[in-house]
Amino acid sequence: MRNNSDDLLRELVNILGEQWVSDDPEIIFPHTRDVNLGPRDLDSIMRPPFYVALPGTPEELQKVMLIARRYKAPITILATGINICGIAVPPMGGILVDLKRLDKIVSIDEANGTATIQPFVTIARLSCELQKKGMYIPVPGCPSTAGLISNILFGMGLKVANRVGRQDESIVGFKMILPDGNIIRVGSGADPMIPKDFWPWGPGPAMHFLPMYTCGTTGIVFEMTVKCWLRGENYKEFWVGYEDVDKASQAAQTLARKDIAKGLNIYSGNKYTSYFTDTREAMERMVRALSLIH
């Protein structure tokens, strides 16, 4: 790919503009590491992309995919960057497609209990807008600063699965660009006779799991409609720390039997340090401390 790098860069600039494409080392460097791994892991995951591209529309994203296909350049997808295990770190150069400009809450449908969003919409942001309408989304297994779409597609645990189903079951529909540049739409909105996604089962075979657990390898979801729920008068989230896993398990069983909580989950491990810290430095200190404990 490096042999044609000038041509590839020139085509990206023609589509996105000079402001939204870069091969500058200072721009590339922040995209070489995973936000949730500690300092001792950095040598194994700091892999720079050749270019960073920030499409601002689905059409621009589609064109970037077509260019990458023509030049046989690998693509790595970055949404909010709150990821684990190096998922958003390029495995071999290529183009890092940063989706932070795709940040629209397209619509909130109160009548059908859904919200349609783009990849850079965070859990916190959508939650705030839904609360204004007496609605909420179940809290998934990640910090509130993470993107909701990427979290759902990665298959993180859903804290209220006992009440509203698994996290993937909140998908009502989505639009996805395939590696060859074609776009597919899943959900009732894929039917030309139906104007919107309000029902997950549209025409054709069920394809909701096509992008699930694949970390972007089957295509890029650039819009998703998710199911939302009525909030109710009393709704609060609690995090409680336990030093003993047996005590934590006993507390969870007691709450579950009393049917008090809408959802319960027990967490352990270093990767959840970002839940309890507010800076990168504090998170890394906690990672080191927990490593010593375990």
N, C-alpha and C positions, 0 to 999 in steps of 0.2 A: 504494500500500500504506500510506503514511503516514496517509491519511485514516482508516483503520480500525486504526491502530497500537494504540490502547488495547484494543480488543477482541481483537486477535491476541495481545498480551502477556498479557492476562487468561486466554485459553484455554491458552496455554503453561504459565502458572503453575498452572492447575487440574490439568494433567496431570503436570507434573514437580515442582511445589512451588517456592516462592520461592527456595530455596537453589540451584536448578539452572537458573534462567533469569535473564538480566540484560540491561538496556539501559544500564547504568552505564558512562560513558566509560572509567573506570579498568579495567573488566573487558574492554571491547571493544577497547581500544587494543592489547593484546598479540596480537590476532587480525587485525591490519591489515598485517602484513608477512610476508615469506618468510624463513625462517631462514637460507637459503643464499645470499642475495644481499647484495652489499656496500653500503656507505653511499651510494655514488654512484647506486645504482639505486632507493633508497627512495622518491623522489618519484613514480616511475611505478607503484609497487605498493602503497603504503599506502592501502588502501581499506577503511574500516570497515564491518562489518555493522551492521544496525539492532539485532539481538538476538543473544545467544549462548545456546544451549540445550544442556544436557548430559543426554540420555536415559540411564537406567540399565539398561533392559531392551529387548529387541527390540520388545516390545509398545508401550513408550513411544516408541521410534523410529518405529514405524509410525504412531502417532497424530500425531506431529509432522509426518510427511510428509503426512498427510491435511489437517491444518490449513493447511500451506503451500500445498497445492493449492487449498483453498477460498478462501484470501486472495490467490492468485496471487503468493505471495512466493517469490522465488528462494532456493534452498538451496545452501550451500557446505559441503563435508564436510572435517572435520579429524580425522585419526587422531593419530599421534604428532607431527606437525608438522615432521618432518625431510623437507622437500620442496624442490623446485627450481622455478624459473621461475614462481613465483606461483600454483601450482596450488591451494593451500589459502587463497588470499586472495580474498575476495568480489569478484566483478566489478562488482556493483551492489547494495550494501546487503543487504537480505534477512536470512535467518537463517543464522548460522554454527552448524552442528551439530557439536559437539565430542564425539568418541566415547570419551574417556578413561575413562569409567565402564564401558564394554563391554570389560573387560580379563581375561576368564576364559580359562584353558586348560581347555576343556570336557572333553577326554579325550586320553589317549595310548594308542593301541591297538598294543601290542607284537606281537601275533599277526599283524596285517595291515600293520604298518609305517606307521601314519598318526598324525597329531595333528590334533585339531579345536580351533580357536581363535577368539576374537573379535578385532575390529579393533585394540584397543590393546595386544595382546600383541606385544612387541618380539622381534626376531630373537635378541637376547642372552638374553632370559628363556626363550624356548622352547628355545634351544640348551642352556642350563644344565639344564633339566629332562630333555631328551632324553639328555644325556651321562650322567646318573645311571642310565639304562637301556641304555647302550651304543649309543645311536643319535645321529644328527645330521641336520641339514638343510643342504643346500648353501648356501654363503655368497653372497648376492645382491649386486647392485651398489649398496650403500649402507652407511652406518654401522650398527653393531649396535644402536643405539638407535632405529632406524626400525621401524615396524610391518611385520610380514611380509606381511599381506594386501594392504595398499596398495602395497607394493613389487612384489609379484607382478602386481597388476592394472595397475600403471603400465608393466610390461614391461621392467624393468631387466635388464641382462645377468646371466646366471648363470655363475659362474666354473667350474663343473664340467660345462658343457654337453657336453663331449666324452665324459663318462662316464655322465651320468644324464639327458641330454636338456635341452631348453629349460626356462626357468623356468615358463612357463605349463603345461608338461607335468607339473608337480608338483601341479596341482590335481586332487584326487580328487572333490570335491564342494563345493557352497556353498549357502547360503540368502541370498536377495536380496529386498529390498523395492523394488518398482517405483514409479515416480512416482505412480501412481494408488492406492498403498497395498496392492496385492496382493503376496503373497509367492510366489516360485517357489523350487523346490529342484532342484538339479542333482546328478547322481551316482546311484549304486545305492541310496542311502537314500531317493530319491524314489519308489521302488517300495514300496508299502505292505506287500508280503510280505517285504521285506528290512529288518532293523532298523538298519542302519548304512551309512555310506559306506566301502566298502573297494575299490570298483571305479568308475572315472570314468564308465563308460557305463551310464546308467540308462535308464528308459523315455522314449520320445519322441525328438525330434531333439536332436542335440548342441548345447548352448547355452553351452559353457564360455567362448566368446569374447565373450559378450554384454557383460560389464562390462570387458573388457580394453581398455586404452588410451583409455578414455572419460572418465576423471577424475571418475567419479560421475554422469555425465549420464544414464546408462541406469538408474540405481538405486543402492541402497546394499547392499553385501555385509556382513551382520552376523555371519556365521559361515562358516568355511571349513575343510575337511579337506584337509590337504596330505600328500604322500608323504614319508616319512622313510627314512633309510638306516642300515644297520649301520655303526658307527664304525670298528671294527677296533682293533688294539692301538696302532698308530702313526699319528697324524694331527696335523699341525701346520700353522698358517697363517703365511705370510711375506709381508711387504711390503718390497720392495727399491726404492730410489730411484735413478734414472739421470738424468744431465744430458743425455745424448745418446740420441735415440730409436732410432738405428741399433744402438747397443749393447744397448738394451732388447729390440729385435726379435731380435737375434742370440741373446741369452740365452733368450728365450722359445722360439725354434725348437729350440735345443739341448735344453732340458728336455722339450719335447713329443716329440722324436724318441727320447729315452731313456725316455719313459713313466714319469717319476719322479713328476710331480705329478698329483693328481686333477683339477686344473683350472688354467688359466692365463688371465690377462687383462692387457692393457697399458692403463693409464689416463693421460690427460693432461687439462689444463684446470683452471680455477679452482674449479669446483664440487666438486672432491674435497678441498679444503682441510680440510673438517670431519673427514676421516679422520685427519689428522695433528695436530690441535689439540684442546685440552681446554676452551677457553673461547670465548665469542663474540668477545671482543676480539682474541684470538690469531688466530682464523679471519679476521677482517676485515683484520688486518695482513698476513696471508699473501696474501689476495686482492689487496691493493694492490701487494704486492711482485711477485707473478706478473704482474699487469697491466703493470707497468713492464718486466718481462723480455720479455713477448710483444709 
